Amino acid sequence: MERRTGRQAAALVSWSSRRPASVYVRPAISRNVPGGAYAVTKQLPHNGREFEYRIKSASEEHERVVRESELTKA
């Protein structure tokens, strides 16, 4: 898997605190993630492999943390 630079990551998930980006999650086999669109609420620091993001679904009260490789544009 290629490593994305900050600029490439911003192109995939361009978010701001005013208007979060909408994304879909490609769940890993081991995760039980409901389908539907999620709003990106925060970009977390680079973990050495890829960026991670906090996401929130309108149908859930809590936020989830996902890797960038698990996200697609909505």
matplotlib code that plots the C-alpha trace (Angstrom):
import matplotlib.pyplot as plt

x = [0.0, 1.4, 1.7, -0.3, 1.2, -0.8, -1.9, -3.2, -5.0, -6.6, -7.8, -9.5, -11.0, -11.2, -12.9, -13.3, -14.8, -17.5, -18.6, -17.4, -16.8, -19.2, -17.6, -18.5, -16.6, -15.3, -15.5, -12.7, -13.8, -13.4, -15.5, -19.2, -19.8, -23.3, -23.5, -24.4, -22.7, -20.5, -19.2, -15.5, -15.2, -11.4, -8.2, -5.9, -2.1, -0.3, 0.5, 3.5, 1.5, -1.5, -3.9, -6.7, -10.0, -12.8, -16.1, -19.7, -22.9, -26.3, -27.7, -25.2, -24.4, -20.7, -17.8, -15.6, -11.9, -11.0, -8.0, -7.9, -7.7, -11.2, -12.8, -14.3, -15.9, -19.6]
y = [0.0, 3.4, 6.1, 9.2, 12.6, 15.2, 16.9, 13.6, 12.8, 16.2, 15.5, 12.2, 13.6, 17.3, 18.4, 21.5, 22.2, 24.2, 21.6, 18.0, 15.8, 12.9, 9.5, 5.9, 3.2, 0.1, -2.1, -4.6, -8.2, -7.9, -4.8, -4.4, -1.0, 0.0, 1.2, 4.7, 8.0, 9.3, 12.9, 13.3, 15.3, 15.3, 14.2, 12.5, 12.7, 10.4, 7.1, 6.3, 4.3, 6.4, 9.0, 8.1, 10.0, 10.5, 9.9, 10.3, 8.7, 10.5, 7.2, 6.7, 8.7, 7.9, 8.6, 5.9, 6.0, 4.6, 4.4, 6.4, 3.2, 2.3, 5.4, 6.3, 9.6, 9.8]
z = [0.0, -0.9, 1.7, 1.0, 1.7, 3.7, 0.5, -1.0, 2.3, 2.2, -1.3, -0.2, 3.0, 2.9, 6.0, 8.1, 11.5, 9.8, 7.2, 7.8, 4.7, 4.1, 3.7, 3.6, 5.6, 4.0, 7.1, 7.8, 8.3, 12.0, 12.5, 12.9, 11.3, 10.2, 6.6, 5.5, 5.4, 8.1, 8.8, 9.4, 12.7, 13.1, 11.4, 13.8, 13.7, 11.2, 12.9, 10.8, 8.2, 7.4, 8.7, 11.0, 11.3, 13.9, 12.1, 13.3, 12.0, 12.4, 13.6, 16.4, 19.5, 19.6, 17.3, 15.6, 14.7, 11.3, 9.1, 5.9, 3.9, 5.2, 3.8, 0.4, -0.7, -0.2]

ax = plt.figure().add_subplot(projection="3d")
ax.plot(x, y, z, "-o")
ax.set_aspect("equal")
plt.show()
